[in-house]
Amino acid sequence: MKIGFFDLECSNLDADFGRILCGCIRDLKTQKTITLSCEGFDSYKSQPWDDKLLCEAIRNELEKYDIIVTWYGKLFDVRFLQARLAIHESEELKKIKHIDLYYQAKMKLKFASNRLDNVARVLKLTEQKTRLDPDIWVKATAGSLDALEYVKKHCEADVRVLHGVYNKLKVYIERITK
């Protein structure tokens, strides 16, 4: 089974008002992270708002996995990607087994907060999420490559933290991955 940890960073919480800035997929076996971002496509220079090629690249990368693992991805990341693909009249993401660790933590553990950063802290992971800075997000959305680099690093940290939380919680989900 090929398992990938997936996260998106977007310019808005709604796909009709926002676009994807970047997406990361971390491979469980190799522990390598693939980062796909908007400035990586030629269309970005002339149409920075057009994320069609990025959406399709993320979809194509995700479809290489048997299982994807997210944090709140069933209600955000996958739905946002599917909506952006629909807006672009692109082929939808095929059905892939999906483990959303948010629901594993919420249903099987009782923490004060089910936010990924809290769960990582409570479980004493060495890797922690990076701080969200709204000013940097606005600059990244407006085309600042330095700000976009920060957003990409944030997304990469998210999938590393997600991987760490998966290792701590996999006792609750092993039957799904076999």
Backbone bond lengths (Angstrom), bond angles and torsions (degrees), N, CA, C in turn:
res aa  C-N    CA-C-N  psi(-1)  N-CA   C-N-CA  omega(-1)  CA-C   N-CA-C  phi
1 M - - - 1.456 - - 1.529 109.87 -
2 K 1.309 115.69 127.38 1.459 120.72 176.56 1.527 107.70 -95.98
3 I 1.346 115.59 119.62 1.456 122.13 -175.51 1.525 109.04 -115.56
4 G 1.338 115.90 133.12 1.465 121.39 178.30 1.514 111.50 -128.50
5 F 1.315 115.64 140.41 1.464 123.13 177.29 1.518 107.25 -95.27
6 F 1.328 117.68 126.15 1.460 122.40 -168.30 1.515 111.90 -124.67
7 D 1.340 115.54 138.31 1.459 121.93 175.98 1.523 109.18 -149.99
8 L 1.317 115.85 146.17 1.455 123.14 174.09 1.513 110.20 -117.37
9 E 1.315 115.78 152.63 1.460 122.20 166.90 1.518 105.70 -124.06
10 C 1.329 115.72 130.13 1.453 121.25 -172.23 1.522 110.49 -130.24
11 S 1.320 115.67 163.84 1.461 120.56 -177.71 1.529 112.58 -83.47
12 N 1.343 117.61 -9.53 1.458 122.10 -178.63 1.526 107.11 -157.97
13 L 1.297 117.27 162.73 1.464 120.61 178.36 1.529 112.85 -83.48
14 D 1.329 117.27 -9.56 1.459 121.93 178.47 1.522 109.40 -118.36
15 A 1.317 115.90 132.71 1.468 121.23 -172.39 1.522 113.51 -71.02
16 D 1.314 118.55 -20.71 1.460 118.97 177.88 1.529 111.97 -82.72
17 F 1.326 117.59 -15.50 1.456 121.69 176.47 1.522 112.60 -109.12
18 G 1.315 117.17 -10.65 1.453 120.90 -176.19 1.505 112.00 -127.17
19 R 1.314 113.62 -179.00 1.462 120.81 176.37 1.522 107.97 -143.22
20 I 1.297 115.57 167.97 1.455 120.47 178.81 1.524 108.94 -83.70
21 L 1.313 115.85 130.08 1.464 121.07 175.15 1.520 110.40 -89.70
22 C 1.348 115.62 -43.39 1.460 119.51 177.92 1.521 109.93 -162.49
23 G 1.311 114.65 162.88 1.448 121.98 175.82 1.513 109.20 -141.65
24 C 1.315 116.18 143.94 1.464 121.48 178.96 1.519 109.43 -125.50
25 I 1.312 114.59 142.20 1.462 121.87 173.52 1.523 106.63 -132.54
26 R 1.328 115.53 122.64 1.470 121.67 179.44 1.519 108.01 -108.24
27 D 1.308 115.82 126.59 1.459 121.90 -178.85 1.523 109.78 -81.17
28 L 1.337 116.52 128.59 1.465 121.23 -179.06 1.518 111.55 -60.09
29 K 1.329 116.83 -44.88 1.456 120.36 -173.62 1.534 112.22 -73.51
30 T 1.317 117.04 -50.90 1.472 120.37 -175.57 1.522 112.47 -84.44
31 Q 1.332 117.28 -19.97 1.457 124.65 -175.72 1.530 111.96 61.32
32 K 1.325 116.45 22.76 1.464 121.25 175.54 1.517 108.48 -94.23
33 T 1.319 115.33 142.98 1.454 121.84 179.62 1.515 110.05 -109.48
34 I 1.309 115.44 129.75 1.459 121.65 173.21 1.515 106.84 -99.58
35 T 1.323 116.21 125.63 1.457 121.77 178.06 1.518 108.53 -114.25
36 L 1.303 115.60 121.21 1.462 121.83 177.38 1.523 107.01 -113.73
37 S 1.335 116.86 128.94 1.461 118.88 -178.01 1.519 111.53 -139.80
38 C 1.320 114.61 161.60 1.458 122.17 -170.75 1.523 112.87 -59.14
39 E 1.326 118.47 -37.33 1.466 119.60 -176.51 1.522 112.05 -75.15
40 G 1.313 117.70 -4.82 1.459 121.72 178.72 1.523 113.65 -80.38
41 F 1.328 117.74 2.45 1.461 121.83 -177.86 1.527 109.61 -120.67
42 D 1.321 116.32 141.89 1.463 121.70 -177.18 1.521 112.65 -56.67
43 S 1.314 117.40 -34.55 1.466 120.86 -178.12 1.534 112.19 -62.95
44 Y 1.334 117.76 -19.78 1.469 121.23 -177.27 1.522 111.70 -61.00
45 K 1.338 117.18 -36.81 1.472 120.33 -177.63 1.528 111.78 -63.46
46 S 1.323 117.26 -41.65 1.461 119.97 -177.53 1.532 113.43 -94.33
47 Q 1.326 116.50 -29.07 1.464 120.94 -178.99 1.529 109.96 -137.98
48 P 1.327 117.82 75.86 1.471 120.12 -175.42 1.523 113.89 -63.07
49 W 1.307 118.03 -16.29 1.466 121.80 178.78 1.523 112.70 -83.29
50 D 1.322 117.27 -12.09 1.470 121.23 -175.16 1.527 109.97 -88.11
51 D 1.320 116.21 106.40 1.469 120.76 -178.85 1.528 112.97 -104.12
52 K 1.323 117.50 17.60 1.466 120.50 -176.87 1.527 111.98 -57.26
53 L 1.319 117.87 -51.85 1.469 120.23 -178.09 1.519 111.68 -64.02
54 L 1.319 116.79 -36.18 1.470 120.86 176.83 1.526 110.28 -64.77
55 C 1.320 117.75 -46.23 1.472 121.34 178.95 1.522 110.67 -58.61
56 E 1.307 117.13 -44.78 1.458 121.18 -179.43 1.531 111.44 -66.93
57 A 1.329 116.95 -37.55 1.466 120.41 178.04 1.532 110.98 -66.00
58 I 1.328 117.04 -41.49 1.470 120.56 177.66 1.526 109.80 -64.03
59 R 1.326 117.02 -46.40 1.469 121.05 177.12 1.526 110.82 -55.74
60 N 1.323 116.51 -48.27 1.468 120.53 -178.09 1.522 111.67 -62.23
61 E 1.317 116.85 -37.80 1.467 120.62 179.23 1.523 110.39 -69.83
62 L 1.321 117.63 -43.89 1.467 121.06 179.27 1.522 111.85 -60.69
63 E 1.316 116.70 -35.84 1.460 120.38 -177.30 1.527 113.29 -70.55
64 K 1.319 117.62 -3.70 1.463 121.73 174.41 1.532 111.16 -81.84
65 Y 1.337 116.65 -8.17 1.466 121.94 -174.98 1.518 111.46 -105.71
66 D 1.339 114.90 148.08 1.463 121.66 174.40 1.521 110.92 -81.35
67 I 1.338 115.36 -34.08 1.463 121.97 -178.36 1.522 107.94 -138.44
68 I 1.339 115.64 135.85 1.458 119.09 170.21 1.524 107.90 -112.02
69 V 1.322 114.53 147.72 1.456 122.10 179.61 1.524 107.12 -120.86
70 T 1.335 115.96 130.60 1.465 120.67 -179.98 1.521 109.86 -134.64
71 W 1.326 114.52 176.15 1.460 122.36 169.03 1.523 105.94 -122.75
72 Y 1.312 116.71 109.89 1.456 124.29 -176.26 1.533 111.26 63.14
73 G 1.304 115.30 23.54 1.459 121.45 -176.47 1.514 114.53 -75.78
74 K 1.329 116.95 -23.02 1.473 118.37 178.25 1.523 110.68 -68.06
75 L 1.318 117.10 -31.50 1.460 120.25 179.83 1.522 113.33 -99.44
76 F 1.329 118.01 -13.45 1.464 117.33 178.85 1.530 112.61 -124.35
77 D 1.308 118.47 -75.25 1.468 121.98 -167.74 1.533 113.56 -54.65
78 V 1.318 117.58 -52.09 1.464 120.30 -177.08 1.530 110.09 -68.30
79 R 1.316 117.72 -42.44 1.468 120.66 179.72 1.524 111.41 -66.03
80 F 1.322 117.50 -38.56 1.465 120.82 178.32 1.525 109.52 -63.68
81 L 1.335 116.50 -46.99 1.461 120.19 178.52 1.524 110.57 -60.58
82 Q 1.325 117.21 -46.33 1.472 120.31 -180.00 1.535 110.67 -59.88
83 A 1.315 116.94 -40.86 1.467 120.67 179.91 1.524 111.07 -65.61
84 R 1.320 116.70 -43.42 1.474 119.57 179.18 1.527 110.13 -64.60
85 L 1.330 117.50 -39.92 1.468 120.20 176.84 1.528 110.09 -62.45
86 A 1.316 117.52 -41.30 1.471 121.14 178.89 1.530 110.61 -64.14
87 I 1.320 116.94 -43.35 1.470 121.23 178.21 1.530 110.41 -57.87
88 H 1.315 116.02 -39.20 1.476 121.17 -179.22 1.530 112.79 -84.33
89 E 1.336 116.32 1.76 1.465 121.81 -177.62 1.531 111.46 56.41
90 S 1.339 114.54 37.87 1.464 122.70 178.10 1.522 109.22 -98.34
91 E 1.300 115.28 160.58 1.455 120.79 177.64 1.530 109.64 -60.80
92 E 1.333 115.74 138.03 1.460 119.53 -179.07 1.529 111.32 -72.60
93 L 1.309 115.42 162.30 1.456 122.03 174.09 1.519 108.38 -66.64
94 K 1.336 116.63 128.31 1.460 118.34 179.20 1.525 109.73 -68.58
95 K 1.315 116.02 162.06 1.464 121.07 -178.69 1.528 109.70 -68.16
96 I 1.317 115.68 124.27 1.462 123.55 178.92 1.531 106.45 -127.89
97 K 1.324 116.89 141.66 1.472 118.44 173.84 1.517 107.67 -56.12
98 H 1.334 115.06 139.77 1.459 120.36 -172.39 1.523 109.27 -136.18
99 I 1.306 115.99 120.70 1.463 121.94 173.96 1.523 107.24 -105.79
100 D 1.313 116.52 117.38 1.457 121.06 177.33 1.526 106.86 -103.60
101 L 1.324 115.60 104.94 1.467 120.70 -175.55 1.526 113.05 -65.06
102 Y 1.315 117.44 -22.35 1.461 120.20 175.99 1.532 109.60 -54.59
103 Y 1.326 116.19 -46.51 1.461 120.46 -177.69 1.527 111.74 -72.02
104 Q 1.316 117.61 -31.05 1.464 119.71 175.53 1.530 109.61 -63.36
105 A 1.334 116.22 -46.49 1.467 120.43 179.58 1.530 110.81 -66.00
106 K 1.311 116.94 -43.72 1.469 121.11 -177.14 1.526 112.14 -65.18
107 M 1.328 117.00 -41.02 1.458 120.07 -174.14 1.530 113.93 -87.50
108 K 1.326 117.17 -26.66 1.466 119.18 -172.61 1.521 114.20 -110.87
109 L 1.328 117.16 -11.19 1.460 121.45 -179.81 1.528 108.44 -131.18
110 K 1.313 117.25 159.67 1.460 120.56 179.88 1.518 109.14 -124.60
111 F 1.330 114.93 92.71 1.464 121.56 177.16 1.532 108.81 -108.48
112 A 1.311 116.28 159.26 1.468 120.69 178.92 1.521 111.02 -62.89
113 S 1.324 116.21 -32.73 1.460 121.21 178.64 1.526 108.40 -140.24
114 N 1.324 116.06 140.31 1.460 120.67 177.74 1.522 111.99 -98.87
115 R 1.311 117.47 17.56 1.466 120.77 174.85 1.530 108.00 -68.66
116 L 1.318 116.03 145.04 1.459 120.39 -177.57 1.523 112.15 -57.13
117 D 1.327 117.82 -41.65 1.464 119.19 -178.90 1.523 111.60 -63.89
118 N 1.335 118.18 -37.40 1.463 120.62 177.75 1.524 111.41 -67.99
119 V 1.322 116.99 -45.63 1.465 120.43 -179.10 1.537 109.61 -61.87
120 A 1.320 117.54 -42.45 1.475 121.12 178.11 1.524 110.83 -61.59
121 R 1.329 116.49 -40.71 1.465 120.56 179.73 1.525 110.85 -67.12
122 V 1.344 116.89 -46.58 1.463 121.39 -178.89 1.528 110.77 -63.45
123 L 1.311 116.95 -37.14 1.467 120.78 179.46 1.533 112.73 -81.65
124 K 1.337 115.82 2.40 1.472 123.38 174.48 1.533 113.23 60.89
125 L 1.324 115.81 42.30 1.461 119.32 175.62 1.517 109.62 -72.98
126 T 1.314 116.26 143.67 1.462 119.28 176.63 1.524 110.62 -73.42
127 E 1.321 116.54 -36.46 1.469 121.43 176.95 1.526 108.72 -81.72
128 Q 1.314 116.73 130.15 1.462 121.22 179.49 1.523 110.19 -126.78
129 K 1.316 115.83 159.11 1.458 121.29 177.66 1.530 110.36 -66.31
130 T 1.323 115.54 154.09 1.460 120.26 174.17 1.523 108.96 -86.95
131 R 1.296 115.84 158.70 1.461 122.40 -178.87 1.530 110.17 -72.96
132 L 1.321 116.40 139.51 1.468 121.24 174.49 1.523 108.98 -84.93
133 D 1.309 116.38 126.64 1.458 121.23 178.74 1.528 107.52 -117.04
134 P 1.337 117.82 108.86 1.468 120.52 -176.72 1.530 113.44 -56.69
135 D 1.333 117.93 -37.28 1.464 119.94 179.80 1.523 111.55 -62.26
136 I 1.321 116.07 -40.14 1.472 119.86 178.77 1.527 109.45 -67.01
137 W 1.333 117.53 -39.90 1.466 121.01 179.75 1.533 110.56 -60.66
138 V 1.330 116.58 -44.64 1.463 121.24 179.49 1.527 109.60 -61.79
139 K 1.318 117.09 -43.60 1.473 120.54 179.99 1.526 111.01 -65.25
140 A 1.328 117.42 -39.37 1.463 120.79 178.43 1.517 110.31 -63.61
141 T 1.313 116.66 -40.95 1.459 121.85 179.10 1.530 110.63 -65.67
142 A 1.331 116.61 -31.93 1.470 121.21 -178.84 1.529 112.57 -84.43
143 G 1.336 117.40 -3.97 1.458 119.24 174.70 1.520 116.64 111.92
144 S 1.324 118.42 4.10 1.465 120.11 177.68 1.528 109.73 -69.77
145 L 1.323 116.40 118.88 1.468 119.70 -179.31 1.524 111.76 -70.71
146 D 1.340 117.55 -31.86 1.469 119.87 175.99 1.531 110.62 -64.79
147 A 1.322 116.25 -43.47 1.464 120.46 178.52 1.531 110.47 -66.62
148 L 1.308 117.02 -38.62 1.461 120.59 178.31 1.528 110.53 -64.04
149 E 1.301 116.81 -35.82 1.474 120.48 176.94 1.532 110.00 -61.75
150 Y 1.333 117.73 -40.51 1.460 122.06 176.11 1.532 110.54 -61.56
151 V 1.330 116.38 -44.09 1.469 121.27 179.78 1.527 109.97 -61.66
152 K 1.315 117.14 -41.92 1.467 120.82 178.62 1.530 110.77 -63.63
153 K 1.312 117.54 -42.74 1.481 121.15 178.28 1.534 109.83 -63.40
154 H 1.325 116.51 -37.94 1.459 121.20 177.44 1.539 110.30 -62.26
155 C 1.311 116.64 -44.73 1.463 121.73 -179.86 1.536 110.49 -64.99
156 E 1.321 116.78 -41.91 1.473 121.39 177.99 1.525 110.55 -61.84
157 A 1.338 116.50 -41.21 1.471 120.11 177.23 1.531 110.36 -63.91
158 D 1.313 116.73 -38.87 1.469 120.77 179.48 1.532 111.34 -58.83
159 V 1.351 117.70 -45.12 1.470 117.98 -178.30 1.529 111.64 -72.62
160 R 1.338 117.94 -27.83 1.470 119.30 174.27 1.529 110.18 -68.49
161 V 1.326 116.86 -43.35 1.466 121.16 177.52 1.532 109.69 -63.85
162 L 1.302 116.46 -43.11 1.462 121.51 177.70 1.521 110.68 -58.00
163 H 1.312 116.75 -42.94 1.468 122.15 177.20 1.534 109.85 -60.67
164 G 1.321 116.78 -44.47 1.463 120.65 178.72 1.516 112.97 -63.29
165 V 1.326 117.09 -42.13 1.464 121.15 178.02 1.526 109.38 -65.56
166 Y 1.320 117.26 -40.23 1.470 121.14 176.92 1.533 109.90 -56.42
167 N 1.332 116.60 -45.35 1.467 119.64 179.75 1.523 111.78 -60.34
168 K 1.329 116.92 -34.99 1.467 120.80 178.90 1.533 112.36 -76.64
169 L 1.336 116.93 -31.74 1.462 120.68 -174.71 1.526 113.76 -101.71
170 K 1.313 117.56 -1.56 1.466 118.71 -173.07 1.528 113.27 -62.98
171 V 1.309 118.06 -20.65 1.460 120.42 175.40 1.533 110.44 -59.20
172 Y 1.325 116.74 -28.67 1.456 121.11 -179.28 1.529 112.63 -84.39
173 I 1.329 117.24 -14.93 1.453 119.57 -172.93 1.528 114.06 -126.42
174 E 1.298 119.46 3.82 1.461 121.12 -175.36 1.518 113.35 -55.74
175 R 1.312 117.83 -36.15 1.462 118.88 -178.12 1.524 111.76 -62.08
176 I 1.308 117.79 -25.86 1.478 122.01 179.74 1.533 110.36 -72.92
177 T 1.325 117.00 -35.74 1.467 120.47 -171.27 1.508 113.45 -90.46
178 K 1.310 119.36 0.73 1.465 120.43 -179.12 1.505 111.67 -99.40
